[in-house]
Every structure is written in structure tokens, then in C-alpha cells.
Amino acid sequence: MSTTRKAVTQQDIYRAMTPAERVAAGCALHDFAFQRMVAYLRDRHPDKAEREILVMATRRFLGDAAGVL
């Protein structure tokens, strides 16, 4: 008797989520990535103030749209 199982992909998991769950997952991933960027910038620029670090991280995430900051 063969017991083959189909591998579950991340895409399968997202498809099984409700739209609200997908939005929540996307927001959580964004928050995680932003916090990792802040941690990286703090490590690379220990002399910068916290506000400067947050502005730098925001600029990296928004690109040209961050020109208003």
C-alpha cells in the first residue's frame, strides 16, 4: 500500500485562508520585516538617534514615496 502525500505549499496555505486572514498575515510579515530592518540599521549606525533610524527604515521601505519625510 502506497502512502504518498501531496506536499503542502505556502500558496496552498494562503489559499485556505480567508481574505481577512491573508491581510493579517501580510501585515504581520511587513511588521516583522520592518523590525528586522530597524535592528539592522541600529547595528550599522549605533551613533544615530532612534528617530533617525526609523526614518532610514521607512525610506528603505517606501523608496521614492518617502521623499515627503
C-alpha positions as CSV (number, residue, x, y, z in Angstrom):
1,M,0.0,0.0,0.0
2,S,1.5,3.3,-1.1
3,T,1.1,6.3,1.2
4,T,2.0,9.2,-1.0
5,R,1.1,12.6,0.3
6,K,1.0,15.8,-1.7
7,A,3.4,18.4,-0.3
8,V,1.6,21.4,1.1
9,T,3.0,24.6,-0.3
10,Q,2.8,28.1,1.2
11,Q,0.5,29.0,-1.7
12,D,-1.9,26.2,-0.5
13,I,-1.9,27.6,3.0
14,Y,-2.7,31.2,1.7
15,R,-5.5,29.9,-0.5
16,A,-7.1,28.2,2.5
17,M,-7.1,31.5,4.5
18,T,-10.0,33.9,4.5
19,P,-9.3,37.3,2.9
20,A,-9.0,38.8,6.4
21,E,-6.5,36.2,7.5
22,R,-4.4,36.9,4.4
23,V,-4.4,40.6,5.2
24,A,-3.4,39.9,8.8
25,A,-0.6,37.6,7.6
26,G,0.6,40.3,5.2
27,C,0.6,42.9,7.9
28,A,2.5,40.6,10.3
29,L,5.1,39.9,7.6
30,H,5.5,43.6,6.9
31,D,5.9,44.4,10.7
32,F,8.5,41.6,11.0
33,A,10.5,42.8,8.0
34,F,10.4,46.4,9.2
35,Q,11.6,45.4,12.7
36,R,14.4,43.4,11.2
37,M,15.4,46.4,9.1
38,V,15.3,48.7,12.2
39,A,17.5,46.2,14.1
40,Y,20.0,46.0,11.2
41,L,20.2,49.8,10.9
42,R,20.7,50.2,14.7
43,D,23.6,47.7,14.5
44,R,25.1,49.5,11.5
45,H,24.6,53.0,12.9
46,P,24.9,53.0,16.7
47,D,25.5,56.7,16.7
48,K,22.1,57.6,15.2
49,A,19.1,58.6,17.2
50,E,16.1,56.3,17.3
51,R,14.0,58.7,15.2
52,E,16.8,58.8,12.5
53,I,16.8,55.0,12.5
54,L,13.1,54.9,12.0
55,V,13.2,57.5,9.2
56,M,16.0,55.5,7.5
57,A,14.0,52.3,7.7
58,T,10.9,54.0,6.4
59,R,12.8,55.4,3.4
60,R,14.1,51.9,2.6
61,F,10.6,50.5,2.7
62,L,8.8,53.3,0.8
63,G,11.6,54.2,-1.7
64,D,10.8,57.4,-3.6
65,A,7.5,57.8,-1.9
66,A,9.4,58.6,1.3
67,G,10.5,61.9,-0.1
68,V,8.0,63.7,2.0
69,L,9.7,62.6,5.2
